[in-house]
Amino acid sequence: MPASRSVPRASTRTGLTQPVSWAREAGAPPASPTAGDRPAAEAPSVPGPDRDRVLGKDWKRSDDLAWTTSGDSRGFHLLTARRADGYTWRTAATLSEPGFDADAWIGNVCVTASGQRAVAVYAPRSFTNDQQLMARGGFTAVVDLRSGKVTKLDVQASLSYYSPGCGTGEQAVLTQSGTDDRPGTRLITVDAVTGALSSPLSATSQLTSAVPAGGGDVVAADGARLVRLARDGKRTTTLARTDGVPYRITPPPPAVWSSSTAAGARRPGRRGSSGSPR
């Protein structure tokens, strides 16, 4: 587990195996769990006598929140731990669907900028053995990390590492990847607050690592390019040409985009950039 740290907005981590990620809740006071929500005595946490030394003397007033995921035959679990509770881990939500005899549930998650909501794509592990289910068969949901409320979404998405992708607001992009009989890519933006879904943006090429860009636009990797797709789907702008496929695309301050590639990038001014992971 990485060392404890705080960030000004939610860190986005994607992949069927999830590392611990950290989020800071904006404006929400730390809440104490009710007796029914309290974890078992053996639940992992920072030992009480060590908390001032490990977490800092202001840890009781902190609104920092850590999250991670795990999966088993019961479902795909999203776990959270508050600094104000000594980073005691508890299950915020368990995602699954009826009718599947699954040995394990897997998925990907990203957290919105507020640190309050997680967008998840999840499925039985066996879906990865089927091209169409892997590309467009994952179930989707939004989880409120404070209350544990789950909002199921009426769309299925790719189980690839790059879906979903969160931005600097409360939106996320779900990717439906191409298959042999359905080439191209479809991108759907979800409002994590309301659960509303946008009309799909369609492209004939394979787009990956898509994130919301504001105003309904989407930024994604298109081969060795970082591109911006207009909300009407009629215009694509190249932001940067790269030496590899961009990934971990980071929504930026205005007019600056950051991404990572295996071999660096060529940068056209301040319209796009690529470098080491951050």
N, C-alpha and C positions, 0 to 999 in steps of 0.2 A: 504494500500500500504506500503511495507516495506521501511525502510529508505534508502536514496541514498547511494550507495557504488560502488566502482570500483573493477574490477577483471582483472587479466592479460589475461584471455581468456574468451570466451563466456561461460556463465552458461547455462547448459542444464536443462530444465524443461519439464516434460511430464505429460500429463493428459488431459482429455477432458475439464476440467476447468483449465485455465492457471493462475498462479500468474505472477506478473511482474518479468521479468528477465533482467539481465544487461549484456552488452557486451562491450568490448573495441575494437574499430577499429584499426587495426595495420597499422601504417604508413600513414593513410589517413587523410588529414587535414579536420577539420570540415567544412561542406558546409552550406551556407545560402540558404534557400528555395527561389525559384523564386516567383514572385508575385502571379502566378497562383496556387502555392502550399501552400501558406500561410494559416494557419488554421483560422477559424472564431474567432472573438474576444473573444468568450466565451470558446474557447478550453482550457482544463486544462493545467496549467503551474505554475511554481514558479513565483510569482509576481515580476516584475522588481525591485522595491525598495528593495526586500528581497534577491536578488540573491547573492550578495557578502557575506551576512551573512550565508545563507543556503547552498550555493554551493561552497563557497570558492572564494578568490579573483582571482584565475586563471581560473574561469569557462569559460570565453570566448575563451580560448585557448585549452580547453579540447576536446578530440575526443571520450569521453565516450558516449555510446548509450544504452538506455533502450528499452525493447520491451515487449509487451504483446499481447494477442489475445482476440477477442470477436466474437460472432456469432449471426446472426439473419436470417431472411428469405431471405435477399439479398446475403448472403454468409458468409464465414469464414474470418474474418478480422485480419490482422497482423498489429499492430500499433507500431510506433517507436517514441522515443523522445530523442533529443540530449541535453546533458548538456550545450553545447555552445549556444543553443537556449532557455535556461531556462527550459529544459524538457517540451517543448510544444508538446503535443501529436498530431500526424497526422497518417493517414492511409497509410502504405507503399504498401499494396496490399490487394485485396479482392478475395478470391478463391471460385469458384462455378463451376458447370457444367450445361449445358443446358438440358432441358427436365424434370427437377424435380420440383414438386410442394412442396417445403420443407417449413415447418414452422420455421425451424432453421437449420443452418449448424454448425457442430462441428468439432473438430480436435485436433491434437497434433503437437507440433513443437519442434525441437531442433536447436540450432545455432552452426555453425562450429567454429573451434578454432580461426579463424581470426576475428570473430564477424561481418563478412560482409554478410554471407549467412545463410538463414534459410531453413531447410528441413521440409516439412509439409505433414501430412496425414489428409485428410478432407473428409467429406461426409454429406449428409442430416442426421439429428438426427434419423430419422426412421430406418436407417441402423442398429442401435444397437439392434433392435427388431428381427433381422434375424441372425441366427448363422453364416451362411456362409458369409454374407455381413460384419458382425462385425469382423470375423476372417481374411478375405482376400479381402474385397470390398472397402476399403478406397481409394480415389483418392490421387495422390501424385504430389508434385511440389517442385521446389527450388525457393526461393524468394531472390533477391538481396536487402539487407536492405538499401543500399545507393540510388539506382536508382528506386527500386520498380519493376524491371523487373522480370517477372514470366516465369519459364521454366517448362512446364508440362512434367511429366515423364510417360513413357509407361509401367507402372506397377501399380498394386493395392496392398494394404497392410492392415495389421491389424489396427483396431481403438483402440486397447488396449493401456493402459497408457504407455507401454514400447516401442512403435514404433512411430516415428523413434528414433534412438540412435546415437548421434554424438561422435566424438573422439577428438584427439589432432591435427588433420589435417583438410582437407577440404572434408572428406568423412563422410558418415552416413550409418547406416544399417537399412533397412526396413524389417520388420518381416511379414511373412505370416503364421499365426497360424493354428493349426490343427482343424479339425471339425470331426463330427461323421463319415462321409464318406470319409474324407481325413485326416487321422491321421498324426502326425509328424509336422515338422516345416521346412519352407524354409526361408533362409536369403539372402537378396540381398543388395550388397554394391553399393551406388551411389556416383559418383564423383560430388560434388556440383558445381565445377567450369565448367565442361563440360556437365554435365547431363548424362554421360555415366553410364550404369548399368553393374554390374558383372553378371556372370553366378550364378544361385542360389546355395547356400550351403544347402544340405538337411540333416535332422536328423530324426530319428524315434521317438525321445522323444520330449517333449514339452520344447522348449527353450524360455526364456524371457529375456528382458533387454539387448539385444545384442548391442554391440558397436564395431567399427573397431579397430583392434589391430595392424595394420601395415602389409605391405607385402601381403595384401589380406586376412590375418587371421581375425577371429572374436572371441571375448570373450563374453560369455553369461552365464546366469544362467540355470542350468539343474537340476531342483529339488533343493536339498540341496547341490549343488556343484557349484563352479565357474569353467567353462571349457573354453578351447581355441580350436577352430576348425581351422584346417589347410585349406588353400585356395583351395586345391584339394579335400576337403571333405572326405579324406580317413583316417584322424587321428584326434583324440580328446584327449586333455591332461587335466587332472584335476589339476587346480591351487590351489584350496582350498575346503575343506569340511566344511559345515556350519550347524548351528542349525536351520536354516530357509531358505526360498528361497531368495537368494541375489537380491537386486534391487538397483537402482541408481548407477550402475557400473561406476567407474571413470577411464578413461585412465590415466596411471601413468607415472612417470619417468621409465627408463628401469628396468624390472624385478620385479616391485612392482605394484600390482593391489589393488584397494580399492573398497569396496562395502558396502552396508548396509543390515542388516537382522533384523528381529524382535527380535531375541534372541542371537545375537552375532555370533561368529564363532570359529572354530578350525583352526589354521594357520600353514601350513607346511613351516617354514622358511620364506624367503622373496619372495616366488613365488606368494603368494596371501595373501590378508588381508581383514578383514571385521570389521566394527565397527560402530560407530554412524554416522549419515548423516553428510556430510560436503559440 
